[in-house]
Amino acid sequence: MESNRELFDLYQRDVYRTCYYMVHNASDAEDLTQEVFIILFRSNREQIEQLKAWIMKITVNHCLNYLKRQKSLHLKVSANPYLFSRAEGKPVDRLVEERESAEEWAVYMNRLPAKIRAVLTLRYMHDFTLAEISKLLEIPLGTVKSRNHKGIKLLEQILRDAGVQIPEMEGENYEQRRKGIEAQVK
């Protein structure tokens, strides 16, 4: 069994990257990464067979909980705008991130619903199978397939709207389009 330091060194990048793609904010992703590792360090991981899958499950669930809290906070703020009269612009680091081509995918992924983003992140960033994602998120395999399919379709439209050329093939079917989008995601 790995020590806490070894566990951190081994999985820190994967956890951070997952958090970043889920919340699309570098400082929030750093905070969430720290929180995930605190959870991991405090937990009994001796009987865990699939350590990476377990860690990714905790990470995705933690991010989904964070997003729920943020949505709730946003609803409270929008319901009481007089309490929060100070207008804020985008921070400079956010503007810089959006302009960097390496960060474009995070922008595209952020436009997807959180549950779909979770499936696509696990599938294409961490190469989990659909069955593994089903177990990780504790949802039916059919739901994973549906979210994956819908995510690819939504991502295709987001890419088209952003002006990204998606090669059209004569007689093209869904599978060929999906593979084209998947190649761009990776």
C-alpha positions as CSV (number, residue, x, y, z in Angstrom):
1,M,0.0,0.0,0.0
2,E,1.3,3.4,-0.9
3,S,2.0,6.1,1.6
4,N,0.1,9.3,1.5
5,R,3.0,11.1,-0.3
6,E,3.3,8.3,-2.9
7,L,-0.5,8.4,-3.4
8,F,-0.4,12.2,-3.9
9,D,2.6,12.0,-6.3
10,L,1.0,9.3,-8.3
11,Y,-2.5,10.7,-8.7
12,Q,-2.3,14.4,-8.2
13,R,-2.2,15.3,-11.9
14,D,-5.2,13.1,-12.7
15,V,-7.3,14.4,-9.8
16,Y,-6.4,18.1,-10.6
17,R,-7.1,17.6,-14.3
18,T,-10.5,16.0,-13.6
19,C,-11.4,18.8,-11.2
20,Y,-10.4,21.4,-13.7
21,Y,-12.4,19.9,-16.5
22,M,-15.4,19.6,-14.1
23,V,-15.4,23.1,-12.7
24,H,-13.3,25.1,-15.2
25,N,-11.5,27.2,-12.7
26,A,-7.9,26.7,-11.8
27,S,-8.1,27.9,-8.2
28,D,-11.3,26.0,-7.5
29,A,-9.7,22.9,-9.1
30,E,-6.7,23.3,-6.8
31,D,-8.9,23.6,-3.7
32,L,-11.0,20.6,-4.8
33,T,-7.9,18.6,-5.4
34,Q,-6.7,19.3,-1.9
35,E,-10.1,18.4,-0.5
36,V,-10.1,15.1,-2.4
37,F,-6.7,14.1,-1.1
38,I,-7.7,15.0,2.5
39,I,-10.7,12.6,2.0
40,L,-8.3,9.9,0.5
41,F,-5.7,10.3,3.3
42,R,-8.4,9.9,6.0
43,S,-10.0,6.9,4.4
44,N,-9.2,3.2,4.8
45,R,-8.0,2.2,1.3
46,E,-6.4,-1.1,2.2
47,Q,-9.3,-3.2,0.7
48,I,-9.6,-1.1,-2.4
49,E,-8.8,-3.2,-5.5
50,Q,-9.1,-0.6,-8.2
51,L,-7.4,2.3,-6.6
52,K,-7.4,4.7,-9.6
53,A,-11.1,4.0,-10.3
54,W,-11.9,4.6,-6.6
55,I,-10.0,7.9,-6.6
56,M,-11.7,9.1,-9.7
57,K,-15.1,8.2,-8.3
58,I,-14.4,10.3,-5.2
59,T,-13.0,13.1,-7.4
60,V,-16.0,13.2,-9.7
61,N,-18.5,13.0,-6.9
62,H,-16.8,15.7,-4.9
63,C,-16.8,18.0,-8.0
64,L,-20.5,17.2,-8.7
65,N,-21.3,18.1,-5.0
66,Y,-19.3,21.3,-5.4
67,L,-21.2,22.2,-8.6
68,K,-24.5,21.6,-6.8
69,R,-23.5,24.0,-4.0
70,Q,-22.4,26.6,-6.6
71,K,-25.7,26.3,-8.4
72,S,-27.6,26.7,-5.2
73,L,-25.5,29.7,-4.3
74,H,-26.0,31.2,-7.7
75,L,-29.8,30.8,-7.4
76,K,-29.7,32.5,-4.0
77,V,-27.6,35.4,-5.3
78,S,-29.8,35.9,-8.4
79,A,-32.9,35.8,-6.2
80,N,-31.5,38.6,-4.0
81,P,-29.5,40.8,-6.3
82,Y,-29.8,43.8,-4.0
83,L,-27.6,42.0,-1.4
84,F,-24.8,41.7,-3.9
85,S,-24.7,45.0,-5.8
86,R,-20.9,45.1,-6.5
87,A,-20.4,44.0,-10.2
88,E,-17.3,42.0,-10.9
89,G,-15.6,41.4,-14.2
90,K,-13.7,38.3,-15.2
91,P,-10.4,37.9,-13.4
92,V,-7.3,38.4,-15.6
93,D,-6.2,34.8,-15.2
94,R,-9.5,33.6,-16.5
95,L,-9.3,35.8,-19.6
96,V,-5.7,34.5,-20.2
97,E,-6.9,30.9,-19.8
98,E,-9.7,31.3,-22.3
99,R,-7.3,32.6,-24.9
100,E,-4.8,29.8,-24.6
101,S,-5.4,27.1,-27.2
102,A,-4.5,24.4,-24.8
103,E,-7.3,25.5,-22.5
104,E,-10.0,25.6,-25.3
105,W,-11.2,22.1,-24.4
106,A,-11.9,23.1,-20.9
107,V,-14.1,25.9,-22.3
108,Y,-15.9,23.5,-24.6
109,M,-16.3,20.9,-21.8
110,N,-17.6,23.6,-19.4
111,R,-20.6,24.2,-21.7
112,L,-21.8,20.6,-21.2
113,P,-24.1,19.7,-18.3
114,A,-22.1,18.4,-15.3
115,K,-23.4,14.8,-15.5
116,I,-22.5,14.6,-19.1
117,R,-19.1,16.3,-18.5
118,A,-18.4,13.7,-15.8
119,V,-19.0,10.8,-18.2
120,L,-16.9,12.4,-21.0
121,T,-14.1,13.3,-18.6
122,L,-13.8,9.7,-17.3
123,R,-14.2,8.2,-20.7
124,Y,-11.8,10.4,-22.8
125,M,-9.4,11.8,-20.2
126,H,-8.9,8.7,-18.1
127,D,-9.8,6.0,-20.7
128,F,-12.4,4.2,-18.5
129,T,-14.7,1.8,-20.2
130,L,-18.4,2.6,-20.2
131,A,-19.0,-0.3,-17.8
132,E,-16.3,1.1,-15.4
133,I,-17.9,4.5,-15.6
134,S,-21.3,2.9,-14.8
135,K,-19.8,1.4,-11.6
136,L,-17.9,4.5,-10.7
137,L,-20.9,6.8,-10.9
138,E,-23.3,4.1,-9.7
139,I,-25.7,4.7,-12.7
140,P,-27.0,2.1,-15.2
141,L,-24.8,1.3,-18.2
142,G,-27.6,2.5,-20.5
143,T,-27.5,5.9,-18.8
144,V,-23.7,6.1,-19.3
145,K,-24.1,5.2,-23.0
146,S,-26.9,7.8,-23.4
147,R,-24.8,10.5,-21.7
148,N,-21.8,9.6,-23.7
149,H,-23.8,9.8,-27.0
150,K,-25.5,13.0,-26.0
151,G,-22.2,14.5,-24.9
152,I,-20.6,13.7,-28.2
153,K,-23.6,15.3,-30.1
154,L,-23.5,18.4,-27.9
155,L,-19.7,18.7,-28.2
156,E,-20.0,18.4,-31.9
157,Q,-22.5,21.3,-32.0
158,I,-20.3,23.4,-29.6
159,L,-17.3,22.8,-31.9
160,R,-19.3,23.8,-35.0
161,D,-20.5,26.9,-33.2
162,A,-16.9,27.7,-32.3
163,G,-15.9,27.4,-36.0
164,V,-13.9,24.2,-35.6
165,Q,-13.9,22.2,-38.8
166,I,-15.4,18.8,-38.3
167,P,-14.7,16.7,-41.4
168,E,-17.9,15.7,-43.2
169,M,-18.0,12.3,-44.9
170,E,-20.4,11.2,-47.6
171,G,-22.7,8.7,-46.1
172,E,-21.3,9.5,-42.7
173,N,-22.9,7.7,-39.7
174,Y,-22.9,8.4,-36.0
175,E,-19.9,6.1,-35.3
176,Q,-17.7,7.8,-37.8
177,R,-18.6,11.3,-36.4
178,R,-18.1,10.0,-32.8
179,K,-14.6,8.8,-33.7
180,G,-13.7,12.1,-35.3
181,I,-14.9,14.0,-32.2
182,E,-13.1,11.6,-29.8
183,A,-9.9,12.1,-31.8
184,Q,-10.1,15.8,-31.2
185,V,-11.0,15.4,-27.5
186,K,-7.9,13.2,-26.7
